[in-house]
Every structure is written in C-alpha cells, then in structure tokens.
Amino acid sequence: MHHHGYLWTGPKERFDNEALRRPPHPEPPPAPVSDEDTKAEQLLKRYREVVAEFPTSDLPPIETAYWLIKPRSLVRGTWNEAKEAAAWIGERLAEYAPRFASERDRDTTSLVQLVNSMAERLKSGTDVSLGFYLERPSYLSLAVATCSPNRTMPELACPVR
C-alpha cells in the first residue's frame, strides 16, 4: 500500500462544476427521437463532454478514489508511509493557511490535530480529502488517495506504476 497526494487551487465557481467532478453514468442518455428533440440532444452532447473530460480534468473528483484515474501528472507526491503523506498535507496547510478565508481555519492547533487524524486514517487505508476557501473567490482542495489497492475502489489501477 502507498499513497498519492493531489492539490488543486482555483476559482470556486470552477470547483462548483460538479458535472466534471463526477464520473459519467455507465449508460448514456437516450438518443433524440426526432430532429426537434433539442433537450435530448443537449443532454447527450453534455454526456459526451463529461465522458471525454472527466478522466483528464484537473478538477478534484467528488469521490477521492477517482483521483487515481486522472493523469499521472496531477500526482504531487507518492509515499509508502501514511505519516509521510500526512506530513505533506501539513506542509501544504502551513503554506496556504495565511490565505484561508476563515480565521478559524488558520488555527495552528486545529491544523496539527487535523494532520494527526489524517495520518491515522491513511494508516488504516482510508483516503483523505480537505477543502478550504481561500481569499475570494478561490478554493483549495487537498487529497491523498491510498493505492494498491484503494479500499473503496480496488479496481482502480495505480496511476504511477
């Protein structure tokens, strides 16, 4: 078992584009029944866009394990030890904390406790994901996905090996 780290920052409105953060449904919507069925045509077009974009988009997936199907270039680090992966999270939190929108989120004691709990969760094979509002209108997403195998989606292949 090992862990891969992911980091995304960007406009909150882009993060809110949930269609590109969810894997496409396994079944496409029904094809339009006539040339005048514009709603069905638009739905099918959107479905095709999501099928093409979801695996390559840098947007954080809603389910952390789906980071594993994203491009290898999005992996920010790989660690064999949960403690090392949690330390990476801690370093990123320290780096971004001055930009957190909420003063409460900047509390050093809380951040240390958060990192310690992340280490325990990662050690048990659980993925972790955190999100923070930065100065408006930005958002920070941090995630560590456990790999080989992933507990929630063991069928997903390792992006690095």
Number of C-alpha atoms within 10 A of each C-alpha: 13 20 27 23 22 22 21 16 19 14 14 15 11 13 19 12 11 14 16 24 21 18 17 18 10 7 7 12 15 10 12 15 10 9 8 9 11 12 10 17 18 12 16 17 14 14 18 14 14 20 18 13 17 21 21 15 16 19 25 25 23 15 15 21 24 19 27 25 15 19 14 14 10 19 19 14 14 19 17 13 14 22 17 15 27 26 16 20 26 19 13 14 24 15 10 14 19 14 19 19 17 14 10 9 16 17 11 13 8 12 17 15 12 16 20 15 14 25 22 14 15 21 19 12 21 20 22 20 19 15 13 19 18 20 12 11 11 18 21 22 17 20 24 32 26 32 25 15 15 22 16 14 15 13 10 17 14 19 16 12 6
